[in-house]
C-alpha cells in the first residue's frame, strides 16, 4: 500500500480542496479527489489529480469512487437539511471505505461530540461510533471552531460596537481553516501511522468573547464590547436580521456549547502534526483587518 493513492472526499469544498493543494505542493500522491461536482475540479484534474464523482446517497457508487485508495480523508458533509441525513451519509461512506479496501481514515469531527448541546454534535458522535465499530484504522480530528467563521459576526460587531452572543464567559480555542487543512494533510500523508487515535485540533489559546472583543478593538482601533444575551433572545435577534430559524438555532446551540466549556480546550496538536505552530487569533485578525472593516 506504500504507493496507493490518497483519497480526499468533499474536494470541491474549502477544506478538502485545500488539503489536495497542500499534498500537491509537497509533490505527494497519487491523489483521488471526490466530489458531487467533478467539473468544479477541472483545475486539479489538469494537475494530475484523479477526480471522481461521489454520491453519498448511493453506497454502491461510493465503493467505486473510493476503490484503490490506501488512506482517506473523510470530510464531514454539508447535509444539514434533515436530521439524521448527514450521519446516514457518513455511515454509508464508512461501509464503502471498508468495502473498497481503504486502510486508514482521517475524519473531521467536533470537540466533545458525545453529550454536546451543539445541534450537529450527534452526527459527529454517531460517525465516530461507526468508525469504532468498523475494521478501519482511523484518526479523528476534532476541529475547534474556525476563526474564519468570525467573518459572520465580527464585521457587524465592529460596525455597531457590540459583539452580541449567548456564550457568557465560555471560551473558544479558535483555529484557522488553514491550520485544520495542514493538520489533515499531515495525517493523511503519514503512511507510517496506523492504529486508532482521536486528536483535538485547536488554536494556541482559548479566548472568551470579552477577550475577543478587546482583541478586535485593539486590532481595528474601534471600541467593541461584548454583550451576552439568553439563547432564545439570540435566536430572535438573528431571525429578525434575516437568518432562517434553523440556522439561528444552530448558531445558538454552538453558543450554548461554548458557554458550557465544550470548545475551551487548547492543544498543541497542530504543532505536533505539522511542525509549525497554529496561527493565533491576533495574527488572524491582523491579517484580515481590511476584510473585517469593509462594512
Backbone torsions as a table, in degrees:
resi	resn	phi	psi	omega
1	UNK	NA	5.4	-172.7
2	UNK	-63.9	-28.0	-179.4
3	UNK	-112.5	14.6	180.0
4	UNK	-70.1	149.9	-176.0
5	UNK	-65.7	150.7	166.8
6	UNK	-82.6	141.6	178.8
7	UNK	-115.7	132.1	175.7
8	UNK	-125.1	118.4	175.9
9	UNK	-87.9	163.2	179.2
10	UNK	58.4	36.6	-171.5
11	UNK	-73.9	-8.8	174.3
12	UNK	-89.8	-6.1	173.8
13	UNK	-82.9	168.9	-173.3
14	UNK	-65.4	-44.4	-178.1
15	UNK	-69.7	-50.5	-178.2
16	UNK	-59.6	-44.8	-179.3
17	UNK	-63.0	-40.3	-179.2
18	UNK	-65.2	-37.0	177.0
19	UNK	-62.2	-44.1	177.6
20	UNK	-59.9	-44.1	-179.9
21	UNK	-62.5	-37.8	178.7
22	UNK	-66.6	-40.1	176.8
23	UNK	-63.1	-43.8	178.9
24	UNK	-63.1	-39.5	-179.1
25	UNK	-63.4	-27.2	178.5
26	UNK	-96.1	8.1	180.0
27	UNK	57.4	40.5	179.3
28	UNK	-102.1	139.7	-179.6
29	UNK	172.6	-168.3	-0.6
30	UNK	-66.5	164.3	-175.0
31	UNK	-128.8	133.4	169.5
32	UNK	-109.2	127.0	177.3
33	UNK	-117.1	126.7	179.1
34	UNK	-111.3	151.2	-176.4
35	UNK	-163.5	159.5	171.9
36	UNK	-75.7	-19.6	-172.7
37	UNK	-128.5	78.2	-177.3
38	UNK	-54.8	-32.3	-179.6
39	UNK	-60.8	-24.5	-179.4
40	UNK	-72.1	-12.8	-176.3
41	UNK	-114.2	25.8	179.4
42	UNK	-58.5	-37.4	-179.3
43	UNK	-63.4	-42.2	178.5
44	UNK	-68.2	-37.9	177.5
45	UNK	-60.6	-37.9	179.3
46	UNK	-67.2	-19.1	179.7
47	UNK	-97.1	10.8	173.7
48	UNK	101.2	1.4	178.0
49	UNK	-79.0	135.1	175.0
50	UNK	-84.0	112.2	-177.4
51	UNK	-96.5	126.6	179.4
52	UNK	-126.8	145.2	176.2
53	UNK	-80.8	134.6	178.2
54	UNK	-130.2	125.1	178.4
55	UNK	-111.1	108.7	-176.2
56	UNK	-72.7	-2.4	172.6
57	UNK	-93.5	-4.7	-175.4
58	UNK	-127.5	98.1	-173.4
59	UNK	-62.6	-39.4	-179.3
60	UNK	-62.4	-38.4	179.3
61	UNK	-67.8	-31.8	178.4
62	UNK	-66.8	-39.9	178.5
63	UNK	-58.0	-44.5	178.9
64	UNK	-66.1	-39.9	-178.1
65	UNK	-67.3	-31.2	-175.7
66	UNK	-92.8	-10.4	-172.1
67	UNK	-61.7	137.4	177.0
68	UNK	95.7	-15.9	-178.8
69	UNK	-78.4	149.8	176.8
70	UNK	-102.7	-43.4	178.6
71	UNK	-127.2	138.4	-172.3
72	UNK	-132.5	140.0	168.7
73	UNK	-100.1	115.0	176.3
74	UNK	-98.2	102.3	178.2
75	UNK	-83.8	127.8	-179.2
76	UNK	-56.5	137.6	-174.9
77	UNK	-77.9	173.3	-178.6
78	UNK	-104.0	22.6	-176.5
79	UNK	-81.6	84.2	-177.2
80	UNK	-113.0	10.1	-175.1
81	UNK	-78.5	-15.2	179.6
82	UNK	-143.9	130.6	-179.8
83	UNK	-55.4	132.6	178.0
84	UNK	88.1	-14.1	-176.3
85	UNK	-65.3	-45.2	-177.7
86	UNK	-66.4	-42.6	178.6
87	UNK	-59.6	-43.3	178.3
88	UNK	-60.9	-39.4	177.1
89	UNK	-62.2	-44.0	-179.7
90	UNK	-65.4	-39.2	178.8
91	UNK	-64.0	-40.8	174.9
92	UNK	-60.4	-44.3	-177.4
93	UNK	-62.7	-40.7	-179.1
94	UNK	-66.2	-42.9	176.3
95	UNK	-62.2	-39.9	-179.6
96	UNK	-68.4	-39.0	177.5
97	UNK	-61.1	-42.2	176.1
98	UNK	-61.7	-50.0	-177.3
99	UNK	-63.5	-30.4	-177.9
100	UNK	-80.9	-8.6	177.6
101	UNK	89.4	14.7	176.4
102	UNK	-66.2	143.1	-175.6
103	UNK	-98.4	-36.7	-175.3
104	UNK	-137.8	132.1	-178.8
105	UNK	-117.2	132.3	172.5
106	UNK	-105.4	124.1	-175.4
107	UNK	-121.2	136.9	179.1
108	UNK	-92.6	111.0	-174.2
109	UNK	-116.6	-156.7	-174.0
110	UNK	-133.4	142.8	177.2
111	UNK	-59.2	140.4	173.4
112	UNK	49.0	52.7	-174.7
113	UNK	-70.6	-28.1	-178.4
114	UNK	-75.5	118.6	179.4
115	UNK	81.7	4.9	179.9
116	UNK	-70.1	150.9	175.1
117	UNK	-87.4	-5.9	177.0
118	UNK	-68.2	129.5	-166.9
119	UNK	-65.4	-24.9	179.2
120	UNK	-91.0	-1.9	-176.5
121	UNK	-60.5	-38.7	179.3
122	UNK	-58.5	-31.5	176.0
123	UNK	-59.7	-44.5	-178.0
124	UNK	-73.6	-41.9	178.2
125	UNK	-60.8	-41.9	178.9
126	UNK	-66.4	-37.0	178.4
127	UNK	-68.1	-42.2	177.0
128	UNK	-60.7	-39.9	178.1
129	UNK	-65.0	-38.8	178.7
130	UNK	-65.3	-38.4	176.2
131	UNK	-64.5	-42.9	-179.5
132	UNK	-63.5	-32.2	-179.0
133	UNK	-82.5	-10.3	-178.8
134	UNK	-85.2	179.2	174.9
135	UNK	-94.5	3.0	-174.3
136	UNK	-77.3	145.7	161.3
137	UNK	-77.7	150.3	-178.0
138	UNK	-154.9	158.0	167.4
139	UNK	-125.2	119.6	176.7
140	UNK	-96.7	121.6	177.8
141	UNK	-103.7	104.2	-179.4
142	UNK	-86.8	90.2	-175.7
143	UNK	-73.2	129.6	174.4
144	UNK	-71.5	-176.2	-177.1
145	UNK	-67.2	130.5	178.8
146	UNK	-63.0	131.6	170.3
147	UNK	-60.3	-30.2	-178.8
148	UNK	-60.4	-25.5	179.9
149	UNK	-70.7	-11.8	176.5
150	UNK	-65.1	-17.0	174.6
151	UNK	-62.4	-18.6	178.9
152	UNK	-78.4	-27.6	-172.7
153	UNK	-120.8	-34.2	-173.4
154	UNK	-68.2	-39.3	178.8
155	UNK	-56.7	-42.7	177.8
156	UNK	-65.3	-40.0	179.6
157	UNK	-64.7	-41.1	178.9
158	UNK	-64.7	-40.4	-179.2
159	UNK	-68.5	-38.6	-175.0
160	UNK	-93.3	-20.7	-176.1
161	UNK	86.2	4.7	-179.5
162	UNK	-132.0	127.3	172.9
163	UNK	-99.4	103.8	-173.6
164	UNK	-101.3	126.3	174.9
165	UNK	-155.2	-175.0	179.7
166	UNK	-120.9	36.9	-173.2
167	UNK	-96.0	-8.2	-176.9
168	UNK	55.8	-131.2	178.2
169	UNK	-102.8	21.8	176.6
170	UNK	-69.0	149.8	-176.3
171	UNK	-114.7	156.3	179.7
172	UNK	-128.6	131.8	176.1
173	UNK	-92.1	66.4	-175.7
174	UNK	-48.3	136.9	177.3
175	UNK	-132.3	142.6	-180.0
176	UNK	-77.1	152.6	175.3
177	UNK	-59.5	-36.0	178.7
178	UNK	-60.2	-42.9	179.3
179	UNK	-68.6	-34.6	174.7
180	UNK	-64.5	-39.9	178.3
181	UNK	-66.5	-41.5	179.2
182	UNK	-63.2	-41.4	179.5
183	UNK	-64.7	-44.5	-179.6
184	UNK	-64.1	-42.5	179.7
185	UNK	-63.8	-38.5	-179.6
186	UNK	-64.7	-44.7	179.8
187	UNK	-66.9	-44.1	-178.9
188	UNK	-60.1	-41.4	-174.3
189	UNK	-78.4	-13.3	-176.7
190	UNK	-83.4	85.5	-176.6
191	UNK	-64.7	-17.1	-178.4
192	UNK	-81.3	-15.9	-176.7
193	UNK	-81.8	141.8	179.4
194	UNK	-146.5	-170.9	180.0
195	UNK	79.9	-157.4	-176.9
196	UNK	-134.6	130.5	178.3
197	UNK	-151.5	157.2	178.8
198	UNK	-128.0	127.4	-174.1
199	UNK	-128.2	137.7	171.7
200	UNK	-87.7	124.1	-179.5
201	UNK	-104.3	114.3	-172.1
202	UNK	-139.7	171.5	168.3
203	UNK	-78.2	-177.3	-173.6
204	UNK	-76.1	-14.8	-177.3
205	UNK	-155.3	154.0	175.9
206	UNK	-98.7	133.9	-178.8
207	UNK	-122.0	140.6	171.1
208	UNK	-78.9	169.2	178.0
209	UNK	-68.0	-30.9	173.3
210	UNK	-59.8	-44.6	-179.9
211	UNK	-68.5	-37.4	177.0
212	UNK	-63.1	-44.9	-179.8
213	UNK	-62.0	-41.8	179.6
214	UNK	-65.5	-41.1	180.0
215	UNK	-66.2	-44.7	178.5
216	UNK	-62.8	-38.7	177.5
217	UNK	-58.6	-44.3	-179.4
218	UNK	-64.7	-41.9	-175.1
219	UNK	-70.9	-41.6	-174.8
220	UNK	-97.0	-9.5	177.8
221	UNK	75.1	27.1	176.9
222	UNK	-133.7	144.2	-178.4
223	UNK	-73.9	124.9	176.9
224	UNK	-129.0	130.9	177.7
225	UNK	-116.7	148.6	177.8
226	UNK	-89.3	131.7	176.6
227	UNK	-122.6	114.8	179.4
228	UNK	-96.8	131.4	-178.1
229	UNK	-124.6	164.1	174.7
230	UNK	-63.4	154.5	-177.1
231	UNK	-58.1	-41.5	-178.5
232	UNK	-67.9	-33.4	176.9
233	UNK	-67.8	-37.0	177.2
234	UNK	-62.5	-44.3	179.3
235	UNK	-59.6	-47.3	-180.0
236	UNK	-59.2	-43.2	-178.8
237	UNK	-65.3	-40.4	179.3
238	UNK	-66.0	-39.6	178.5
239	UNK	-66.2	-41.2	178.2
240	UNK	-62.2	-26.6	178.6
241	UNK	-92.0	11.2	170.0
242	UNK	104.6	-1.8	178.9
243	UNK	-79.3	143.0	173.7
244	UNK	-62.0	147.7	-178.0
245	UNK	-52.9	-46.3	-178.9
246	UNK	-62.2	-36.1	178.8
247	UNK	-68.4	-42.8	178.1
248	UNK	-60.6	-41.2	180.0
249	UNK	-68.5	-35.8	176.3
250	UNK	-62.9	-47.4	-179.8
251	UNK	-62.5	-40.2	179.1
252	UNK	-66.1	-32.3	178.3
253	UNK	-68.1	-35.2	174.0
254	UNK	-62.3	-42.7	178.9
255	UNK	-62.4	-38.7	178.2
256	UNK	-63.3	-41.7	177.1
257	UNK	-64.3	-40.7	178.3
258	UNK	-63.8	-42.7	179.1
259	UNK	-60.0	-30.3	178.6
260	UNK	-83.9	-2.5	178.2
261	UNK	87.3	15.7	-174.3
262	UNK	-72.0	-20.8	-177.3
263	UNK	-118.2	23.8	-170.9
264	UNK	-95.1	-4.3	-176.9
265	UNK	-87.1	123.7	175.5
266	UNK	-102.3	139.8	-178.2
267	UNK	-130.4	172.5	175.5
268	UNK	-103.9	23.6	-175.5
269	UNK	-58.0	-45.7	-178.2
270	UNK	-60.8	-44.3	178.4
271	UNK	-60.4	-45.7	-177.0
272	UNK	-67.3	-38.1	-177.4
273	UNK	-77.2	-36.4	-170.6
274	UNK	-110.3	-15.1	-176.4
275	UNK	80.6	5.4	180.0
276	UNK	-136.9	135.7	-177.8
277	UNK	-64.7	149.6	176.5
278	UNK	-71.3	157.5	177.6
279	UNK	-66.3	140.3	173.4
280	UNK	-78.8	160.6	178.2
281	UNK	-65.5	-34.7	176.6
282	UNK	-59.1	-48.1	179.8
283	UNK	-60.5	-40.7	180.0
284	UNK	-62.7	-45.4	-178.4
285	UNK	-66.2	-40.9	178.9
286	UNK	-62.9	-43.8	-178.9
287	UNK	-63.6	-32.0	-175.0
288	UNK	-109.9	20.2	-176.2
289	UNK	-55.2	-45.6	-176.6
290	UNK	-62.3	-42.6	-178.7
291	UNK	-67.3	-34.6	-177.9
292	UNK	-73.5	-20.0	-174.8
293	UNK	-112.3	20.9	-176.9
294	UNK	-80.2	-14.6	-176.9
295	UNK	-61.5	NA	NA
